[in-house]
């Protein structure tokens, strides 16, 4: 049943995307990470329409230690939506008036800049608008999420670690764009650990594989057990004997079943901790059934950035993971 729900959800996104128009030549988009400009009147923004939009798009991102909204919204009245603001990366246009004969959602790409996602919700009344948003809010969020990943992907491609990319293709059969900010910290036959280190912040990306035997391996408990197995073995803490593990008590991980590049997968978001020390932070894990190779492949990104925002770093890691492409089944 979960497979059907995932397919229906993706179909809804494709139906929205099919309305889009892509302009190839446009300037680079602007705006802060995870920011959406909402073009509508102040009357709508300060009333039930605005409350509904905020309820749909500013829910707390799951899996973070502190509350952070999925998106930051900025209201701009239509008369103030100038050429300067039109270059923003994410734009939601709300058009509610009696003269709109048909209520619908339109999506466009790269209208005034790139990468850019413009979504128009056109309705003949407030009630029609509420119905549209209730039906399409998840697909709208996913399209904005995809556009945020596109921004990070473009940044990653500016300076690539071709040595690590070749390693991933030769040894794991996957093509990924890895920026030079990441270096190889550890490698075994079934595991690789990539790190990006700054003064007070650390990003990590683990990729590991194990044979696919049966559907029990896609149970959320099994996913976490395998994560703990690999992190205890390969991700040491700063003190002797310390190691990374999943935090299960203070913040139970959140899972959902998805399709990852048309392959069955479980997405897990939660917190990690260091057994034997006090470090911790959020992680996002994609455990995927790679059926042609009869294996499970896992992409797991984690962050250490104490007392600071982590939302955009999670999206940065997601952009790397979702950029993965799998080679011919005959290869490893």
C-alpha positions as CSV (number, residue, x, y, z in Angstrom):
1,X,0.0,0.0,0.0
2,X,2.8,2.4,0.8
3,X,4.2,1.9,-2.7
4,X,0.8,3.0,-4.2
5,X,0.7,6.1,-2.0
6,X,4.3,7.1,-3.0
7,X,3.4,6.6,-6.7
8,X,0.2,8.7,-6.4
9,X,2.2,11.4,-4.6
10,X,4.8,11.5,-7.4
11,X,2.1,11.6,-10.0
12,X,0.6,14.6,-8.3
13,X,3.9,16.3,-8.5
14,X,4.3,15.4,-12.2
15,X,0.9,16.8,-13.0
16,X,1.9,20.1,-11.4
17,X,5.2,20.1,-13.2
18,X,3.5,19.5,-16.5
19,X,2.0,23.0,-16.4
20,X,5.5,24.5,-16.2
21,X,7.4,26.6,-18.7
22,X,11.2,26.5,-18.7
23,X,13.2,29.5,-19.9
24,X,16.8,28.5,-20.5
25,X,18.5,32.0,-20.5
26,X,18.1,33.9,-17.3
27,X,20.3,35.3,-14.5
28,X,21.2,33.5,-11.4
29,X,18.5,33.4,-8.8
30,X,18.7,35.2,-5.5
31,X,17.4,34.8,-2.0
32,X,18.5,33.1,1.2
33,X,18.3,29.4,1.7
34,X,14.9,27.8,2.3
35,X,13.2,31.2,1.7
36,X,10.0,31.7,-0.3
37,X,8.5,35.0,-1.5
38,X,4.7,34.8,-1.2
39,X,3.0,37.3,-3.6
40,X,-0.4,38.2,-2.3
41,X,-2.3,41.2,-0.8
42,X,-1.7,42.2,2.8
43,X,-5.4,41.5,3.4
44,X,-5.0,37.9,2.4
45,X,-1.7,37.5,4.1
46,X,-3.0,38.7,7.5
47,X,-6.2,36.7,7.3
48,X,-7.2,33.0,6.9
49,X,-5.4,32.7,3.6
50,X,-2.1,33.6,5.1
51,X,-2.7,31.4,8.1
52,X,-3.3,28.5,5.8
53,X,-0.2,29.1,3.8
54,X,1.9,29.4,7.0
55,X,0.4,26.3,8.4
56,X,1.3,24.3,5.2
57,X,4.9,25.7,4.6
58,X,6.3,26.6,8.0
59,X,5.9,23.4,9.9
60,X,9.0,22.4,11.8
61,X,11.4,20.4,9.8
62,X,11.5,16.9,11.3
63,X,14.7,15.5,12.7
64,X,16.3,18.7,14.0
65,X,17.2,19.2,17.7
66,X,15.8,22.7,17.8
67,X,12.6,23.9,16.1
68,X,13.3,25.3,12.6
69,X,10.5,25.9,10.0
70,X,10.8,24.0,6.7
71,X,10.6,27.4,4.9
72,X,10.9,31.0,5.8
73,X,8.1,33.1,4.1
74,X,8.3,36.7,3.1
75,X,5.0,38.4,2.0
76,X,5.2,40.8,-1.0
77,X,2.1,42.6,-2.2
78,X,1.6,42.3,-6.0
79,X,2.2,46.0,-6.6
80,X,5.6,45.7,-4.9
81,X,6.7,42.6,-6.7
82,X,9.4,44.4,-8.7
83,X,11.9,43.1,-11.2
84,X,14.5,42.9,-8.5
85,X,12.3,40.6,-6.4
86,X,11.3,38.5,-9.4
87,X,14.8,36.9,-9.5
88,X,14.1,35.2,-6.2
89,X,14.7,31.5,-6.2
90,X,11.3,30.4,-4.8
91,X,8.1,32.3,-5.6
92,X,4.5,31.5,-4.6
93,X,1.8,33.6,-6.2
94,X,-1.7,33.6,-4.7
95,X,-4.3,34.9,-7.1
96,X,-7.9,34.9,-5.6
97,X,-10.7,36.7,-7.3
98,X,-14.2,36.2,-8.6
99,X,-13.1,36.5,-12.2
100,X,-10.9,33.4,-12.1
101,X,-13.1,30.9,-14.0
102,X,-11.1,27.9,-13.0
103,X,-9.3,27.2,-9.8
104,X,-5.9,25.5,-10.5
105,X,-2.2,25.3,-9.5
106,X,0.4,26.2,-12.1
107,X,4.1,25.6,-11.8
108,X,6.8,27.2,-13.8
109,X,10.6,26.9,-13.8
110,X,13.2,29.5,-14.4
111,X,10.8,32.3,-15.4
112,X,12.9,35.3,-14.3
113,X,16.1,33.5,-13.1
114,X,17.6,30.1,-12.5
115,X,17.3,27.8,-10.7
116,X,13.8,29.1,-9.9
117,X,10.5,27.6,-9.0
118,X,7.4,29.7,-9.5
119,X,4.1,28.3,-8.3
120,X,0.8,30.0,-8.9
121,X,-2.4,29.1,-6.9
122,X,-5.3,30.5,-8.8
123,X,-8.7,30.4,-7.2
124,X,-12.1,32.0,-7.6
125,X,-12.7,32.2,-3.8
126,X,-11.1,31.7,-0.4
127,X,-12.8,28.3,-0.1
128,X,-11.5,27.2,-3.5
129,X,-8.0,28.2,-2.5
130,X,-8.2,26.3,0.8
131,X,-9.3,23.2,-1.1
132,X,-6.5,23.5,-3.6
133,X,-3.9,24.0,-0.9
134,X,-5.2,21.0,1.1
135,X,-4.9,18.8,-2.0
136,X,-1.6,20.0,-3.3
137,X,0.4,21.3,-0.3
138,X,2.7,18.3,-0.1
139,X,3.5,18.4,-3.8
140,X,4.1,22.2,-3.6
141,X,6.5,21.7,-0.7
142,X,8.3,18.9,-2.5
143,X,8.8,21.2,-5.6
144,X,10.3,23.9,-3.5
145,X,12.5,21.3,-1.8
146,X,13.7,20.1,-5.2
147,X,14.5,23.7,-6.1
148,X,16.5,24.1,-2.9
149,X,18.5,21.0,-3.7
150,X,19.1,22.3,-7.3
151,X,20.7,25.4,-5.8
152,X,23.1,23.4,-3.7
153,X,23.8,21.0,-6.6
154,X,24.8,24.0,-8.8
155,X,27.2,25.1,-6.0
156,X,28.6,21.6,-5.6
157,X,29.4,21.4,-9.3
158,X,31.6,24.5,-9.3
159,X,34.4,22.7,-7.6
160,X,34.4,19.0,-7.7
161,X,36.4,16.3,-6.0
162,X,37.0,14.1,-9.0
163,X,39.1,11.6,-7.1
164,X,36.2,10.8,-4.7
165,X,33.7,10.8,-7.5
166,X,35.7,8.2,-9.4
167,X,36.1,6.1,-6.3
168,X,32.3,6.1,-5.8
169,X,31.7,5.1,-9.4
170,X,34.4,2.4,-9.5
171,X,33.7,0.8,-6.1
172,X,30.0,1.4,-5.5
173,X,28.5,1.8,-9.0
174,X,27.1,5.3,-8.3
175,X,27.8,8.6,-9.9
176,X,27.6,11.6,-7.6
177,X,28.8,15.2,-7.7
178,X,31.0,15.7,-4.7
179,X,32.5,19.1,-4.0
180,X,36.1,19.7,-2.9
181,X,34.8,20.7,0.5
182,X,34.5,16.9,1.2
183,X,37.4,14.6,1.6
184,X,37.6,10.8,2.1
185,X,38.0,10.1,5.8
186,X,37.7,6.3,5.7
187,X,37.1,3.5,3.1
188,X,36.4,-0.2,3.2
189,X,35.0,-2.6,0.7
190,X,31.4,-1.8,1.7
191,X,31.7,1.6,3.4
192,X,33.0,5.1,2.7
193,X,33.0,8.1,5.0
194,X,33.3,11.6,3.5
195,X,33.8,14.7,5.7
196,X,33.7,18.5,5.3
197,X,35.2,20.3,8.3
198,X,35.1,24.0,9.3
199,X,36.1,25.7,12.6
200,X,32.9,25.0,14.5
201,X,30.8,22.9,12.0
202,X,31.2,19.5,10.5
203,X,29.3,17.7,7.8
204,X,29.6,14.0,7.2
205,X,28.3,11.7,4.4
206,X,28.4,7.9,4.8
207,X,27.7,5.5,2.0
208,X,27.5,1.8,2.8
209,X,26.0,-1.4,1.3
210,X,25.0,-4.8,2.4
211,X,23.2,-7.8,0.6
212,X,19.4,-7.6,0.2
213,X,17.8,-10.8,1.6
214,X,14.2,-10.0,2.3
215,X,11.8,-7.2,3.1
216,X,12.6,-7.4,6.8
217,X,15.7,-5.3,6.0
218,X,13.4,-2.4,5.2
219,X,11.9,-2.3,8.6
220,X,12.7,1.0,10.4
221,X,14.2,-0.9,13.3
222,X,16.5,-2.8,11.0
223,X,17.6,0.4,9.2
224,X,18.6,1.9,12.6
225,X,20.3,-1.2,13.7
226,X,22.5,-1.3,10.6
227,X,23.3,2.4,11.0
228,X,24.4,1.8,14.6
229,X,26.5,-1.2,13.4
230,X,28.4,0.9,10.8
231,X,28.8,4.0,13.0
232,X,30.1,2.0,16.0
233,X,32.6,0.4,13.7
234,X,33.7,3.4,11.6
235,X,32.7,6.7,13.2
236,X,34.7,7.3,16.4
237,X,34.2,10.1,18.9
238,X,36.9,12.4,20.2
239,X,37.5,10.2,23.3
240,X,39.0,6.7,23.4
241,X,36.1,4.2,23.1
242,X,33.5,6.8,22.1
243,X,31.4,6.3,18.9
244,X,28.4,7.6,17.1
245,X,24.9,6.1,17.7
246,X,21.3,6.9,17.1
247,X,19.5,8.9,19.8
248,X,16.3,6.9,20.4
249,X,15.0,8.3,23.7
250,X,15.1,12.1,23.6
251,X,14.0,12.3,20.0
252,X,12.7,9.1,18.4
253,X,13.6,9.0,14.7
254,X,10.9,9.7,12.1
255,X,10.6,7.5,9.1
256,X,8.6,7.5,5.9
257,X,8.6,5.2,2.9
258,X,9.4,6.8,-0.4
259,X,10.6,6.2,-4.0
260,X,14.2,7.2,-4.5
261,X,14.9,7.3,-8.3
262,X,12.1,4.8,-8.8
263,X,13.6,2.5,-6.2
264,X,11.9,1.6,-2.9
265,X,13.4,3.3,0.0
266,X,13.0,4.4,3.6
267,X,13.9,8.0,4.6
268,X,14.8,8.4,8.3
269,X,15.4,11.7,10.1
270,X,16.6,11.9,13.6
271,X,19.4,12.7,16.0
272,X,22.7,11.1,16.6
273,X,24.7,11.1,19.8
274,X,28.2,10.2,20.8
275,X,28.4,7.3,23.3
276,X,31.1,8.2,25.8
277,X,31.0,11.9,25.0
278,X,28.6,14.8,24.6
279,X,28.6,15.5,20.8
280,X,25.4,15.2,18.8
281,X,23.3,16.6,16.0
282,X,20.8,15.7,13.2
283,X,21.1,13.1,10.5
284,X,19.1,12.1,7.4
285,X,19.3,8.5,6.1
286,X,18.1,7.0,2.8
287,X,18.1,3.2,2.8
288,X,17.4,2.0,-0.7
289,X,16.7,-1.4,-2.3
290,X,19.0,-1.6,-5.3
291,X,17.3,-4.6,-6.8
292,X,19.4,-5.0,-10.0
293,X,22.4,-5.6,-7.7
294,X,20.5,-7.4,-5.0
295,X,21.8,-5.0,-2.4
296,X,20.8,-2.4,0.1
297,X,22.6,0.9,-0.4
298,X,22.5,3.6,2.2
299,X,23.2,7.3,2.0
300,X,23.5,8.9,5.4
301,X,24.3,12.6,6.0
302,X,24.9,14.1,9.4
303,X,25.7,17.5,10.9
304,X,27.6,18.8,13.9
305,X,26.8,22.5,14.3
306,X,26.1,23.2,18.0
307,X,23.8,26.0,19.0
308,X,23.3,27.1,15.3
309,X,20.8,26.6,12.5
310,X,21.0,23.2,10.8
311,X,18.1,23.3,8.3
312,X,20.1,24.5,5.3
313,X,23.0,22.1,6.0
314,X,20.5,19.2,5.9
315,X,19.3,20.4,2.5
316,X,22.9,20.7,1.3
317,X,23.4,17.0,2.2
318,X,20.1,16.0,0.6
319,X,21.2,17.7,-2.6
320,X,24.3,15.5,-2.7
321,X,22.4,12.4,-2.0
322,X,19.5,13.0,-4.4
323,X,22.0,13.7,-7.1
324,X,23.1,10.1,-7.1
325,X,22.8,8.2,-10.3
326,X,23.2,4.4,-10.6
327,X,25.2,2.9,-13.4
328,X,24.6,-0.3,-15.4
329,X,23.3,-3.2,-13.3
330,X,26.2,-5.4,-14.5
331,X,28.6,-3.2,-12.6
332,X,29.2,-3.3,-8.9
